[in-house]
């Protein structure tokens, strides 16, 4: 079992990674949660696969468990679903000594985490991510949120979990599209912080949709995020590099009503577009965009998605890295090194509106 410790002022927690760790979830949660109730939030896809297994492990450790099963998909990150979770928690008589456990992908973790952060002014929160994207990214770092009509993740909080349990065996039940979507975030970590990881992914053999040495790669991604979050928990500077490709990804997701492209697919296309822009602006080392586009295509991801200037403009207006008329664009200097580049929103929109030059 691999262990990482995240140290935030006022809060420390462990990220534990191992195949089969779900069967030991109860004993590990018992070391962390002092109360006797666990609200287990999962979705309709994950519940048949792992719900009873995790519930059994928790009950074996002496917990009373209330499963709360939500519809799968981005539409569950809503105010209506948040209210449903509140009602479930209160009917279960959850107290501040108890905990909420998120079993699933990023949608489940974001929604359950925001509910945990706000019910009773905050109860303990456990992340048990079952998708590759959630394991390498969204389960670590304490960003929790729901979507509003105006846009994605606009109502949220910084609320660190008490424990993250990553069972890499869960990856074997994911469909190919979910695996490739998670690989977009893995590629992101290599692109922004680890040139050796980037090269490893370029050279790696694909085995059942995953690179050789998956567990080690998952841990490396978590460690990169740990390092960044410890220095900038509240996303005021360095942590923004974790959003490489995400500003445009949110535009792509919204443009197609969160139905045509997964988050990972949108991030992949967003990273490639920004790499091309970076080269045009003289920020990014020539040839970087070509390498990045080849890498995302290797993992079955799109390197471009059509989007109108109006859709780009809306995403830029809502982006949380914006300050007045400017935005801090996350760009690459070269694979393994990201930078924040201040640019006027109008200037960026003009660049995005041009035909792509390869």
Legacy VTK file of the C-alpha trace (Angstrom):
# vtk DataFile Version 3.0
C-alpha trace
ASCII
DATASET POLYDATA
POINTS 358 float
0.000 0.000 0.000
1.271 3.446 -0.939
0.734 6.380 1.443
0.859 10.125 0.927
0.191 12.721 3.606
-1.372 16.062 2.713
-0.480 18.784 5.240
-2.744 21.839 5.177
-2.778 24.371 8.052
-5.270 22.979 10.567
-5.793 19.718 8.659
-3.712 16.678 7.727
-4.994 13.640 5.889
-3.706 10.556 4.151
-4.124 9.317 0.601
-3.923 5.519 0.673
-3.588 3.615 -2.617
-3.780 -0.135 -3.072
-5.605 -2.786 -5.044
-8.457 -4.234 -2.971
-8.454 -1.436 -0.424
-12.277 -1.245 -0.531
-12.456 -4.373 1.606
-10.482 -2.584 4.330
-12.393 0.688 4.088
-14.223 0.154 7.379
-11.136 -0.255 9.556
-9.441 2.740 7.913
-12.476 4.998 8.250
-12.880 3.892 11.880
-9.427 5.305 12.652
-10.591 8.674 11.330
-14.290 9.116 12.207
-15.318 9.259 15.853
-19.093 9.024 15.296
-21.189 5.995 14.437
-23.018 7.006 11.240
-21.812 7.136 7.649
-23.891 8.598 4.824
-22.615 6.720 1.763
-23.237 8.804 -1.361
-22.827 7.010 -4.677
-24.479 6.844 -8.081
-26.640 4.328 -9.889
-23.680 2.963 -11.875
-21.305 2.468 -8.959
-23.797 1.163 -6.396
-24.253 -2.256 -8.080
-20.488 -2.637 -8.469
-19.135 -1.543 -5.101
-21.933 -0.189 -2.899
-22.720 -3.337 -0.937
-19.034 -4.179 -0.613
-18.174 -0.814 0.949
-21.314 -0.796 3.069
-20.410 -4.238 4.412
-16.875 -3.143 5.258
-18.206 -0.098 7.117
-20.843 -2.071 9.020
-18.231 -4.652 9.986
-16.305 -1.766 11.586
-19.385 -0.847 13.659
-20.888 1.956 11.558
-24.549 2.458 10.768
-24.682 3.199 7.025
-27.259 5.105 4.949
-26.707 4.667 1.187
-27.838 7.628 -0.910
-27.897 6.748 -4.607
-28.043 9.567 -7.148
-28.439 9.512 -10.943
-25.131 9.219 -12.787
-23.896 12.243 -14.725
-23.138 15.952 -14.483
-26.803 16.928 -14.105
-26.727 15.577 -10.542
-24.419 18.410 -9.475
-27.488 20.580 -8.932
-29.185 22.582 -6.205
-32.102 20.137 -6.255
-29.831 17.144 -5.691
-27.949 19.005 -2.957
-31.245 19.596 -1.152
-32.075 15.909 -1.486
-28.773 15.012 0.186
-29.498 17.449 3.028
-32.883 15.802 3.577
-31.337 12.312 3.561
-28.645 13.351 6.037
-31.155 14.884 8.439
-33.565 11.960 8.293
-30.559 9.753 9.093
-29.897 12.042 12.083
-26.330 12.727 10.988
-24.290 14.646 13.569
-21.017 16.571 13.400
-19.249 13.507 14.815
-20.380 11.441 11.817
-19.235 11.499 8.200
-20.188 11.583 4.540
-18.399 9.093 2.269
-18.296 9.697 -1.485
-18.010 6.479 -3.502
-17.739 7.201 -7.211
-16.334 9.618 -9.740
-15.900 13.363 -9.772
-19.601 14.230 -9.824
-20.286 12.168 -6.695
-17.224 13.575 -4.936
-18.005 17.194 -5.800
-21.669 16.976 -4.776
-21.177 14.893 -1.630
-18.213 17.030 -0.590
-20.157 20.272 -0.924
-23.031 18.755 1.027
-20.599 17.640 3.759
-18.978 21.076 3.859
-22.275 22.865 4.388
-24.539 20.539 6.400
-24.334 21.347 10.133
-21.558 23.806 9.167
-19.330 20.893 8.195
-19.077 17.162 8.882
-16.183 14.821 8.129
-15.805 13.817 4.501
-14.190 10.671 3.056
-13.286 10.311 -0.628
-13.341 6.841 -2.212
-12.853 7.585 -5.927
-13.656 4.824 -8.417
-12.772 6.506 -11.742
-9.292 7.292 -13.014
-10.116 10.983 -13.306
-11.294 11.159 -9.703
-8.378 9.095 -8.408
-5.689 11.305 -9.951
-7.407 14.662 -9.609
-10.793 15.577 -8.158
-10.630 13.475 -4.972
-7.503 15.288 -3.752
-7.203 18.939 -2.788
-10.542 19.856 -1.259
-12.387 21.582 -4.095
-16.084 20.684 -3.860
-18.930 22.251 -5.814
-22.225 22.094 -7.635
-23.197 23.642 -10.956
-25.492 26.626 -11.410
-27.544 27.607 -14.435
-24.845 30.201 -15.129
-22.047 27.635 -15.328
-20.051 24.738 -13.930
-18.726 24.594 -10.336
-19.852 28.137 -9.523
-21.204 27.293 -6.043
-18.521 25.562 -4.039
-16.052 25.535 -1.195
-12.538 24.540 -0.225
-13.177 21.612 2.110
-10.461 19.040 2.606
-11.394 15.381 3.104
-10.349 13.513 6.222
-9.178 10.518 4.186
-8.803 9.433 0.551
-8.915 5.702 -0.266
-7.880 4.795 -3.827
-8.543 1.252 -5.000
-6.870 0.872 -8.385
-8.728 -2.417 -8.948
-11.815 -0.283 -9.620
-10.232 0.856 -12.873
-10.734 -2.597 -14.384
-14.522 -2.118 -14.423
-14.427 1.241 -16.211
-15.518 1.470 -19.854
-12.797 2.555 -22.327
-14.171 6.076 -22.668
-13.955 6.641 -18.897
-10.358 5.429 -18.883
-9.327 7.721 -21.740
-11.080 10.653 -20.052
-9.062 10.031 -16.904
-5.882 9.858 -18.943
-6.471 13.491 -19.960
-5.831 14.523 -16.356
-2.812 12.219 -16.142
-1.392 13.883 -19.263
-2.112 17.258 -17.676
0.109 16.458 -14.699
2.984 15.497 -16.961
2.450 18.620 -19.051
2.418 21.086 -16.168
4.931 19.623 -13.723
6.735 16.400 -14.703
8.566 16.111 -18.034
9.634 12.556 -17.181
6.002 11.529 -16.699
5.117 13.191 -20.015
7.829 11.178 -21.794
6.777 8.008 -20.007
3.244 8.416 -21.322
4.562 9.032 -24.830
6.542 5.783 -24.676
4.145 3.663 -22.608
2.413 0.593 -23.934
-1.360 0.636 -23.562
-2.710 -2.361 -21.664
-6.493 -2.607 -21.408
-6.742 1.141 -21.854
-4.143 1.963 -19.192
-0.386 2.597 -19.177
1.918 0.019 -17.659
2.586 0.860 -14.001
-0.807 2.481 -13.459
-0.656 2.437 -9.648
2.681 4.247 -9.644
1.377 6.810 -12.130
-1.779 7.428 -10.060
0.379 8.018 -6.970
2.674 10.384 -8.865
-0.270 12.488 -10.033
-1.635 12.652 -6.463
1.810 13.636 -5.179
2.096 16.476 -7.697
-1.295 17.779 -6.644
-0.386 17.374 -2.959
2.736 19.498 -3.408
0.825 22.264 -5.160
-2.182 22.273 -2.817
0.020 22.412 0.290
1.560 25.641 -1.023
-1.657 27.191 -2.342
-4.794 25.630 -0.875
-7.088 28.524 -1.831
-6.187 28.716 -5.523
-4.732 32.232 -5.424
-1.551 31.548 -7.381
0.370 28.355 -8.098
-2.665 26.056 -7.786
-4.154 27.672 -10.875
-1.757 25.640 -13.033
-3.912 22.605 -12.208
-6.559 24.198 -14.431
-4.454 23.854 -17.583
-6.950 23.382 -20.420
-9.967 23.725 -18.143
-11.137 27.206 -19.137
-11.700 26.032 -22.697
-12.920 22.637 -21.485
-15.786 24.322 -19.652
-16.664 26.162 -22.859
-16.727 22.886 -24.802
-18.795 21.069 -22.184
-21.316 23.899 -21.972
-21.511 24.332 -25.758
-22.708 20.738 -26.087
-24.924 20.782 -22.958
-22.573 18.428 -21.070
-23.808 15.592 -23.307
-21.469 15.097 -26.270
-18.046 15.271 -24.596
-16.818 13.989 -21.247
-14.863 16.303 -18.966
-11.620 14.519 -19.844
-12.258 14.835 -23.574
-12.951 18.542 -23.177
-9.790 19.026 -21.094
-7.689 17.226 -23.714
-8.937 19.505 -26.487
-8.525 22.562 -24.252
-4.902 21.710 -23.468
-4.077 21.245 -27.144
-5.686 24.562 -28.124
-3.831 26.444 -25.407
-0.535 24.826 -26.424
-1.047 26.087 -29.979
-1.883 29.556 -28.663
1.167 29.473 -26.408
3.419 28.826 -29.375
1.739 31.654 -31.296
2.304 34.021 -28.357
5.936 32.958 -27.983
5.381 31.493 -24.519
5.550 27.824 -25.436
8.544 25.981 -26.854
7.943 25.191 -30.553
6.924 21.600 -31.134
5.196 21.257 -27.749
1.708 21.423 -29.237
2.568 18.715 -31.753
3.805 16.392 -28.992
0.766 17.108 -26.820
-1.689 16.514 -29.658
-0.013 13.226 -30.549
-0.183 12.136 -26.908
-3.891 12.888 -26.431
-4.693 11.110 -29.694
-2.668 8.094 -28.508
-5.056 7.763 -25.577
-8.175 8.097 -27.741
-8.903 11.725 -26.886
-9.896 14.616 -29.173
-7.247 17.251 -29.882
-9.816 19.824 -31.046
-13.489 20.620 -30.458
-15.503 23.190 -32.386
-16.678 26.182 -30.366
-18.080 29.586 -31.317
-16.578 32.912 -30.189
-19.746 33.529 -28.170
-19.307 30.262 -26.289
-15.652 31.007 -25.629
-16.577 34.493 -24.449
-19.095 33.184 -21.949
-16.552 30.762 -20.502
-13.960 33.536 -20.144
-16.428 35.808 -18.368
-17.208 33.098 -15.808
-13.677 31.798 -15.329
-12.526 32.032 -11.718
-8.983 32.988 -12.808
-10.362 36.213 -14.253
-9.710 39.623 -12.690
-11.717 42.417 -14.242
-10.920 42.558 -17.933
-7.933 40.197 -17.671
-7.390 36.510 -17.076
-4.431 34.466 -15.919
-4.029 31.961 -18.709
-2.401 28.659 -17.791
0.135 27.975 -20.545
3.165 25.762 -21.009
6.771 26.824 -21.454
7.599 23.232 -22.374
6.347 19.791 -21.351
6.762 19.651 -17.589
6.639 23.406 -16.947
3.472 25.508 -16.725
3.277 29.285 -16.326
0.544 31.816 -15.602
0.297 34.414 -18.360
-1.750 37.580 -17.820
-3.755 38.481 -20.902
-6.752 40.677 -21.661
-9.898 38.632 -22.147
-10.633 40.455 -25.398
-7.183 39.649 -26.751
-7.519 35.989 -25.802
-10.971 35.803 -27.338
-9.630 37.287 -30.567
-6.907 34.630 -30.680
-9.407 31.870 -29.991
-11.695 33.142 -32.718
-9.027 32.733 -35.402
-8.705 29.617 -37.491
-6.371 27.119 -35.843
-2.848 27.169 -37.278
-0.884 23.963 -37.013
LINES 1 359
358 0 1 2 3 4 5 6 7 8 9 10 11 12 13 14 15 16 17 18 19 20 21 22 23 24 25 26 27 28 29 30 31 32 33 34 35 36 37 38 39 40 41 42 43 44 45 46 47 48 49 50 51 52 53 54 55 56 57 58 59 60 61 62 63 64 65 66 67 68 69 70 71 72 73 74 75 76 77 78 79 80 81 82 83 84 85 86 87 88 89 90 91 92 93 94 95 96 97 98 99 100 101 102 103 104 105 106 107 108 109 110 111 112 113 114 115 116 117 118 119 120 121 122 123 124 125 126 127 128 129 130 131 132 133 134 135 136 137 138 139 140 141 142 143 144 145 146 147 148 149 150 151 152 153 154 155 156 157 158 159 160 161 162 163 164 165 166 167 168 169 170 171 172 173 174 175 176 177 178 179 180 181 182 183 184 185 186 187 188 189 190 191 192 193 194 195 196 197 198 199 200 201 202 203 204 205 206 207 208 209 210 211 212 213 214 215 216 217 218 219 220 221 222 223 224 225 226 227 228 229 230 231 232 233 234 235 236 237 238 239 240 241 242 243 244 245 246 247 248 249 250 251 252 253 254 255 256 257 258 259 260 261 262 263 264 265 266 267 268 269 270 271 272 273 274 275 276 277 278 279 280 281 282 283 284 285 286 287 288 289 290 291 292 293 294 295 296 297 298 299 300 301 302 303 304 305 306 307 308 309 310 311 312 313 314 315 316 317 318 319 320 321 322 323 324 325 326 327 328 329 330 331 332 333 334 335 336 337 338 339 340 341 342 343 344 345 346 347 348 349 350 351 352 353 354 355 356 357
